[in-house]
Amino acid sequence: MNERLAKRTEDISAFYVMEILRRAKQLEEQGVDVIHMEIGEPDFLSPPKVVSEGIRFLETGNVKYTPAAGAMELRQKIAEFYLERYSVSVDPRRIFITPGATGAFLLAFGVSLNPGEEVLMADPCYPCNSNFVRLFEGQTKLIPVDAKDRYQLSAELIGQHWGQSTKGVLIASPSNPTGTVISPEALKAAVLSVDEKRGCFYSDEIYHGLAYGERTASALEFSDKVFVINSFSKYFCMTGWRIGWVIVPDEFVEATERLAQNIFISTPSNSQFAAIAAFDSETIEELERRRLEFAARRDFLYHKLLELGFSIPVKPEGAFYIYADCSKLSLDSYQLAVDLLEEEGVAVTPGRDFGQHNANQTIRFAYTTSLARIAQAIQRLENFINRKFPDESLNR
C-alpha cells in the first residue's frame, strides 16, 4: 500500500464498464465493428441552436469567469423552466450552475454531510453517488430493492432503515440503471418522511425529460427543503459541455456559494451561455422528437430481449436503459459481458457496476444507438446465445 495515498481512495470504486469500453476501443482499432450499448451518453448531436450560440459566444472573445453560482441569465431561464414544467416557483439565487451533475452532487453533499453521517440509497443505483459521499467522509447505506419496489426507495423503506447516523436519502427518478420512475405519490411520501426527520432529501433528476409513461414529478413540488440535482447532459444531449445545476434549500445558499467559489470558481462560461438556447421552443421541439425516438428504441429492445429469454420484471419508464436479468444464461454477468464483446462485438454494462443486490445476474443495455444498430445487436446476441447456451435458447 502507498502510505502517501489517502485512505478514502481505497473505498472509491472503479467502473467495470470502463474496462469494457477500453477493450471495445482496442477491438475497434483492430477493425472490429462494435455496437456500443454500454455508455450512458445520447448518440444525438448537441441541439443546433445550442451549438450556434456557443460558437457565437466564443467568437466574442469575452470568455471570462462568471459568478461562482453561475450566469444569472441561465439561472433565470432554469427558474422559468421549473415554473412552466412543474408549476414550481424557484428563486434563481437557489440555483447553482455546476460542471455537470457531478459538480452538483459535490456541492450538495459538501454543504450538508459531516464525517460519519449516512445517506440511504437504493441498490441498484449509480455508483458514483456513493463515491461522492465517501469523498466527504460520509457513509452510504445501500437498501436492496426489487421489482416489487419498482427498484425505488419508499417512505416505508426509509423508515425501516433510518438510523442514528442517517443524514439523508437519495432517490433517482428516472433511475440509472433500471429506468424506473417513482410515482408522484410515492415521491411525496418519501420527501415528507425525510422532512419529518429533519434530514436532507437529495433528488437525482438528471434524466427528467426522458420519460415515456407516467409523469416525472420533481421533489420541489412537495418541499422547498430538498436538494435537486439536474444536468444538461441527458435530455438536452450536451454531455461534453459539462454543465448541470443544483437547487438548494434557502438555508444552504450562502454556504453553497462559498464552496462553489473554492471548488470551481465558475462553470465554463461558453457552456453556460450556450445552454440558455437549450430552453428555446425550437430546441425543446427537437428534444421531444428525440424523446419519442428513445421510446421507440426502448419498446423494440424490450420485446426483443424478452424473446431472447431475458427477464425484465419492470418495464423501464424513463432514461435510456434496460436492466435485464441474465441468470438463465450466467450468474457472472461481467464474464458474460466480456464474452459478448469479444465474440460478437456488442458492448454492455455488467450489473456489478451498480451495487451488490443481484448484481452478478443483471446486465444494463443502453439504447443510445440507432434502431438499426440495436437490431444488429439483437441478431448478434441471438447468435451468441444459440452458440454458447444451446439449452437456454429462444423462448419460442
C-alpha positions as CSV (number, residue, x, y, z in Angstrom):
1,M,0.0,0.0,0.0
2,N,1.2,3.5,-0.8
3,E,1.4,5.2,2.6
4,R,1.1,8.7,1.0
5,L,-2.2,7.8,-0.7
6,A,-5.3,9.0,1.1
7,K,-7.2,6.1,2.7
8,R,-10.5,7.2,1.3
9,T,-9.3,6.3,-2.2
10,E,-9.4,2.7,-1.2
11,D,-13.1,2.9,-1.0
12,I,-13.6,4.7,-4.3
13,S,-14.8,2.0,-6.6
14,A,-13.8,1.8,-10.3
15,F,-16.2,1.4,-13.2
16,Y,-16.2,-2.1,-14.7
17,V,-17.8,-0.6,-17.7
18,M,-14.7,1.4,-18.3
19,E,-12.8,-1.8,-18.8
20,I,-15.4,-2.9,-21.2
21,L,-15.1,0.4,-23.1
22,R,-11.3,0.2,-23.1
23,R,-11.4,-3.2,-24.7
24,A,-14.1,-2.1,-27.1
25,K,-11.9,0.7,-28.3
26,Q,-9.0,-1.7,-28.7
27,L,-11.2,-4.0,-30.8
28,E,-12.3,-1.1,-33.0
29,E,-8.7,-0.2,-33.6
30,Q,-8.2,-3.7,-34.9
31,G,-11.1,-3.3,-37.3
32,V,-13.9,-4.9,-35.3
33,D,-17.3,-3.4,-35.6
34,V,-18.5,-2.8,-32.0
35,I,-22.1,-1.8,-31.2
36,H,-22.0,0.4,-28.1
37,M,-24.8,-0.2,-25.6
38,E,-22.6,0.3,-22.5
39,I,-22.2,4.0,-22.0
40,G,-25.0,6.3,-20.9
41,E,-24.5,9.0,-23.5
42,P,-27.1,10.1,-26.0
43,D,-26.0,9.4,-29.6
44,F,-27.8,12.5,-30.8
45,L,-25.7,15.6,-31.5
46,S,-26.0,18.7,-29.4
47,P,-29.0,20.8,-30.4
48,P,-28.2,23.1,-33.3
49,K,-29.2,26.3,-31.6
50,V,-27.0,25.4,-28.6
51,V,-24.0,24.8,-30.9
52,S,-24.6,28.1,-32.8
53,E,-25.0,30.1,-29.6
54,G,-21.8,28.5,-28.2
55,I,-19.9,29.5,-31.3
56,R,-21.3,33.0,-31.3
57,F,-20.3,33.4,-27.7
58,L,-16.7,32.1,-28.2
59,E,-16.3,34.5,-31.2
60,T,-16.9,37.5,-29.0
61,G,-13.7,36.6,-27.2
62,N,-15.3,37.6,-23.9
63,V,-14.9,34.2,-22.4
64,K,-14.4,35.1,-18.7
65,Y,-15.4,33.9,-15.3
66,T,-19.0,34.2,-14.3
67,P,-20.1,34.4,-10.7
68,A,-19.5,31.2,-8.9
69,A,-23.2,30.4,-8.7
70,G,-23.4,30.9,-12.5
71,A,-24.6,33.4,-15.0
72,M,-27.9,35.0,-13.8
73,E,-29.3,34.8,-17.3
74,L,-29.1,31.0,-17.2
75,R,-30.3,30.7,-13.6
76,Q,-33.4,32.7,-14.5
77,K,-34.0,30.5,-17.6
78,I,-33.9,27.4,-15.3
79,A,-36.3,29.1,-12.9
80,E,-38.7,29.8,-15.7
81,F,-38.4,26.2,-16.9
82,Y,-39.4,24.9,-13.4
83,L,-42.4,27.2,-13.3
84,E,-43.5,26.1,-16.8
85,R,-42.9,22.4,-16.5
86,Y,-43.5,21.7,-12.8
87,S,-45.6,24.7,-11.7
88,V,-42.9,25.4,-9.1
89,S,-41.6,28.9,-8.3
90,V,-37.8,28.8,-7.6
91,D,-35.8,31.8,-6.5
92,P,-32.8,31.9,-9.0
93,R,-30.5,32.6,-6.1
94,R,-31.1,29.0,-5.0
95,I,-29.9,27.7,-8.4
96,F,-26.2,26.9,-8.8
97,I,-24.7,26.1,-12.2
98,T,-22.1,23.4,-12.0
99,P,-19.6,21.4,-14.1
100,G,-22.1,18.6,-14.9
101,A,-24.3,16.8,-12.4
102,T,-21.1,15.6,-10.7
103,G,-20.3,19.2,-9.6
104,A,-23.9,19.5,-8.4
105,F,-23.5,16.4,-6.2
106,L,-20.2,17.7,-4.8
107,L,-21.9,20.9,-3.8
108,A,-25.0,19.2,-2.3
109,F,-23.0,16.7,-0.2
110,G,-20.2,19.2,0.5
111,V,-22.5,21.6,2.3
112,S,-24.7,19.1,4.1
113,L,-22.7,16.0,5.1
114,N,-20.5,15.6,8.1
115,P,-17.9,12.8,8.6
116,G,-19.6,9.6,9.6
117,E,-23.1,10.6,8.5
118,E,-25.0,8.2,6.4
119,V,-27.0,8.6,3.2
120,L,-29.6,5.9,2.2
121,M,-29.6,4.8,-1.4
122,A,-31.3,2.1,-3.4
123,D,-29.3,-0.9,-4.5
124,P,-29.0,-1.0,-7.5
125,C,-28.0,2.7,-8.1
126,Y,-25.5,4.8,-10.0
127,P,-22.1,4.0,-8.3
128,C,-20.6,7.5,-8.4
129,N,-23.2,8.8,-5.9
130,S,-21.8,6.5,-3.2
131,N,-18.3,7.6,-4.0
132,F,-19.2,11.2,-3.7
133,V,-20.5,10.5,-0.2
134,R,-17.3,8.7,0.7
135,L,-15.2,11.6,-0.6
136,F,-16.7,13.8,2.2
137,E,-16.1,11.0,4.8
138,G,-19.7,10.0,4.8
139,Q,-21.2,6.5,4.6
140,T,-23.7,5.0,2.2
141,K,-26.3,2.5,3.3
142,L,-27.5,0.6,0.3
143,I,-31.0,-0.8,0.6
144,P,-31.8,-3.7,-1.7
145,V,-34.8,-3.1,-3.9
146,D,-36.6,-5.4,-6.4
147,A,-39.4,-5.4,-8.9
148,K,-41.9,-5.3,-6.1
149,D,-40.5,-1.9,-5.1
150,R,-40.1,-0.9,-8.7
151,Y,-36.4,-0.6,-7.8
152,Q,-37.2,2.6,-5.8
153,L,-37.0,3.5,-2.2
154,S,-40.3,4.2,-0.4
155,A,-41.2,6.1,2.7
156,E,-41.7,2.7,4.4
157,L,-38.2,1.5,3.5
158,I,-36.7,4.9,4.6
159,G,-38.4,4.5,7.9
160,Q,-37.2,0.9,8.3
161,H,-33.5,1.8,7.6
162,W,-33.2,5.3,9.2
163,G,-30.7,5.2,12.0
164,Q,-28.9,7.5,14.4
165,S,-26.2,8.4,11.9
166,T,-28.6,8.8,8.9
167,K,-28.4,12.3,7.4
168,G,-30.5,11.9,4.4
169,V,-31.9,9.9,1.4
170,L,-31.0,10.0,-2.3
171,I,-33.7,9.0,-4.8
172,A,-33.1,8.9,-8.5
173,S,-36.1,9.1,-10.9
174,P,-35.9,8.1,-13.7
175,S,-33.3,5.8,-12.3
176,N,-29.9,4.6,-13.6
177,P,-29.6,1.6,-14.2
178,T,-33.3,0.5,-14.1
179,G,-35.0,3.3,-15.9
180,T,-37.9,3.2,-13.4
181,V,-39.9,6.3,-12.4
182,I,-41.2,6.8,-8.8
183,S,-44.8,7.9,-8.8
184,P,-45.6,11.4,-7.6
185,E,-47.5,10.0,-4.6
186,A,-44.6,7.8,-3.5
187,L,-42.1,10.6,-4.1
188,K,-44.2,13.0,-2.0
189,A,-44.4,10.4,0.8
190,A,-40.6,9.9,0.7
191,V,-39.9,13.6,0.8
192,L,-42.3,14.3,3.7
193,S,-40.9,11.4,5.7
194,V,-37.4,12.8,5.4
195,D,-38.7,16.3,6.2
196,E,-40.3,14.9,9.4
197,K,-36.9,13.5,10.4
198,R,-35.2,16.8,9.7
199,G,-33.0,15.1,7.3
200,C,-31.7,16.0,3.8
201,F,-33.5,14.8,0.7
202,Y,-31.4,14.6,-2.4
203,S,-33.4,14.2,-5.7
204,D,-31.4,13.0,-8.7
205,E,-33.4,14.3,-11.6
206,I,-30.8,14.2,-14.3
207,Y,-33.0,12.0,-16.6
208,H,-36.0,14.2,-16.3
209,G,-37.5,14.9,-19.7
210,L,-36.7,11.3,-20.8
211,A,-39.9,9.7,-19.6
212,Y,-42.3,7.5,-21.7
213,G,-45.2,6.9,-19.4
214,E,-46.0,8.3,-16.0
215,R,-45.1,12.0,-15.4
216,T,-41.8,12.6,-13.6
217,A,-42.6,14.8,-10.6
218,S,-39.9,17.0,-9.2
219,A,-39.2,16.8,-5.4
220,L,-39.6,20.6,-5.4
221,E,-43.3,20.1,-5.9
222,F,-43.6,18.7,-2.4
223,S,-41.0,20.7,-0.4
224,D,-38.6,23.6,-0.8
225,K,-36.1,21.9,1.7
226,V,-34.8,19.4,-0.9
227,F,-31.7,19.3,-2.9
228,V,-32.4,18.8,-6.6
229,I,-29.7,17.8,-9.0
230,N,-30.1,18.1,-12.7
231,S,-28.0,18.2,-15.9
232,F,-27.9,19.3,-19.5
233,S,-26.2,16.0,-20.4
234,K,-29.1,13.6,-20.9
235,Y,-32.4,15.1,-22.1
236,F,-30.6,18.1,-23.6
237,C,-27.9,16.0,-25.3
238,M,-25.0,18.1,-24.1
239,T,-22.6,15.6,-22.3
240,G,-19.3,17.1,-23.5
241,W,-20.3,20.7,-22.5
242,R,-20.1,19.6,-18.8
243,I,-22.8,21.6,-17.4
244,G,-25.5,20.9,-14.8
245,W,-27.2,22.5,-11.8
246,V,-28.3,22.0,-8.2
247,I,-31.2,23.7,-6.5
248,V,-30.5,24.0,-2.7
249,P,-32.7,24.9,0.2
250,D,-32.6,28.6,1.2
251,E,-30.6,28.0,4.3
252,F,-27.7,26.4,2.3
253,V,-27.4,29.2,-0.3
254,E,-24.6,31.2,1.3
255,A,-22.5,28.1,2.2
256,T,-23.0,26.6,-1.3
257,E,-21.8,29.8,-2.9
258,R,-18.6,29.8,-0.7
259,L,-18.0,26.2,-1.6
260,A,-18.5,26.8,-5.3
261,Q,-16.1,29.7,-5.3
262,N,-13.4,27.5,-3.8
263,I,-14.0,24.3,-5.8
264,F,-14.9,25.5,-9.3
265,I,-14.5,29.4,-9.4
266,S,-17.2,29.0,-12.1
267,T,-18.6,26.6,-14.6
268,P,-17.2,27.3,-18.2
269,S,-18.9,30.5,-19.4
270,N,-19.2,29.3,-23.0
271,S,-21.2,26.3,-21.8
272,Q,-23.4,28.4,-19.7
273,F,-24.4,30.9,-22.4
274,A,-24.8,28.2,-24.9
275,A,-27.1,26.3,-22.5
276,I,-29.5,29.3,-22.5
277,A,-30.5,28.2,-26.0
278,A,-31.4,24.8,-24.7
279,F,-34.7,26.3,-23.5
280,D,-35.6,27.8,-26.8
281,S,-39.0,26.5,-28.1
282,E,-37.5,25.2,-31.3
283,T,-34.9,23.3,-29.3
284,I,-37.5,21.7,-27.0
285,E,-39.5,20.6,-30.0
286,E,-36.4,18.8,-31.4
287,L,-35.7,17.3,-28.0
288,E,-39.2,16.0,-27.8
289,R,-38.8,14.3,-31.2
290,R,-35.7,12.6,-29.8
291,R,-37.6,11.5,-26.8
292,L,-40.1,9.7,-29.0
293,E,-37.2,8.1,-30.8
294,F,-35.8,6.8,-27.5
295,A,-39.3,5.5,-26.6
296,A,-39.4,3.5,-29.9
297,R,-35.9,2.1,-29.2
298,R,-37.0,1.1,-25.7
299,D,-40.0,-0.7,-27.0
300,F,-38.1,-2.6,-29.7
301,L,-35.2,-3.6,-27.4
302,Y,-37.6,-4.6,-24.5
303,H,-39.6,-7.0,-26.6
304,K,-36.6,-8.5,-28.3
305,L,-34.8,-9.1,-25.0
306,L,-37.8,-10.9,-23.7
307,E,-37.9,-13.1,-26.8
308,L,-34.3,-14.0,-26.2
309,G,-35.1,-15.3,-22.7
310,F,-34.0,-12.3,-20.5
311,S,-36.3,-11.4,-17.6
312,I,-37.3,-7.7,-17.3
313,P,-39.7,-7.7,-14.4
314,V,-40.4,-3.9,-14.6
315,K,-40.6,-2.2,-18.0
316,P,-38.5,1.0,-17.8
317,E,-40.4,4.2,-18.0
318,G,-37.6,6.6,-18.4
319,A,-33.9,7.3,-19.0
320,F,-32.4,5.1,-21.8
321,Y,-31.6,1.8,-20.1
322,I,-33.0,-1.7,-19.7
323,Y,-31.8,-3.6,-16.7
324,A,-32.2,-7.3,-17.6
325,D,-31.9,-10.4,-15.5
326,C,-29.4,-12.7,-17.3
327,S,-29.4,-15.5,-14.7
328,K,-30.8,-18.1,-17.2
329,L,-27.5,-17.7,-19.1
330,S,-25.0,-16.9,-16.4
331,L,-24.5,-15.9,-12.8
332,D,-21.4,-14.0,-13.8
333,S,-22.7,-11.0,-15.8
334,Y,-19.3,-9.5,-16.0
335,Q,-17.8,-12.5,-17.7
336,L,-20.9,-12.7,-19.9
337,A,-20.4,-9.0,-20.9
338,V,-16.7,-9.7,-21.7
339,D,-17.6,-12.8,-23.8
340,L,-20.3,-11.0,-25.7
341,L,-17.9,-8.2,-26.6
342,E,-15.1,-10.5,-27.6
343,E,-17.2,-12.9,-29.6
344,E,-19.9,-10.7,-31.1
345,G,-18.7,-7.1,-30.7
346,V,-21.6,-6.0,-28.5
347,A,-20.7,-3.9,-25.5
348,V,-23.0,-3.9,-22.5
349,T,-22.6,-3.0,-18.8
350,P,-22.4,-5.7,-16.1
351,G,-24.7,-5.3,-13.1
352,R,-21.8,-5.2,-10.5
353,D,-21.2,-1.6,-11.5
354,F,-24.5,-0.7,-9.8
355,G,-24.3,-2.2,-6.4
356,Q,-24.4,-5.6,-4.7
357,H,-28.0,-6.8,-4.9
358,N,-28.3,-9.5,-7.6
359,A,-25.5,-7.6,-9.3
360,N,-23.9,-10.7,-10.9
361,Q,-27.1,-11.8,-12.6
362,T,-28.0,-8.5,-14.3
363,I,-26.9,-6.5,-17.3
364,R,-27.7,-3.0,-18.4
365,F,-28.4,-2.3,-22.0
366,A,-28.3,1.3,-23.1
367,Y,-30.4,2.1,-26.1
368,T,-28.3,5.1,-27.1
369,T,-27.7,4.0,-30.6
370,S,-30.0,3.8,-33.7
371,L,-32.8,1.3,-34.1
372,A,-30.8,-0.3,-37.0
373,R,-27.8,-0.8,-34.8
374,I,-30.0,-2.2,-32.0
375,A,-31.5,-4.7,-34.4
376,Q,-27.9,-5.7,-35.4
377,A,-27.0,-6.1,-31.7
378,I,-30.1,-8.3,-31.1
379,Q,-29.1,-10.6,-34.0
380,R,-25.6,-10.9,-32.7
381,L,-26.9,-11.6,-29.2
382,E,-29.2,-14.3,-30.6
383,N,-26.2,-15.9,-32.3
384,F,-24.2,-15.7,-29.1
385,I,-26.9,-17.4,-27.0
386,N,-27.6,-20.1,-29.5
387,R,-23.9,-20.9,-29.8
388,K,-22.9,-20.7,-26.1
389,F,-26.1,-21.7,-24.4
390,P,-28.0,-24.0,-26.7
391,D,-30.2,-25.3,-23.8
392,E,-31.3,-21.8,-23.0
393,S,-32.0,-20.6,-26.5
394,L,-35.0,-18.6,-27.6
395,N,-38.3,-18.9,-25.8
396,R,-40.3,-19.5,-29.0
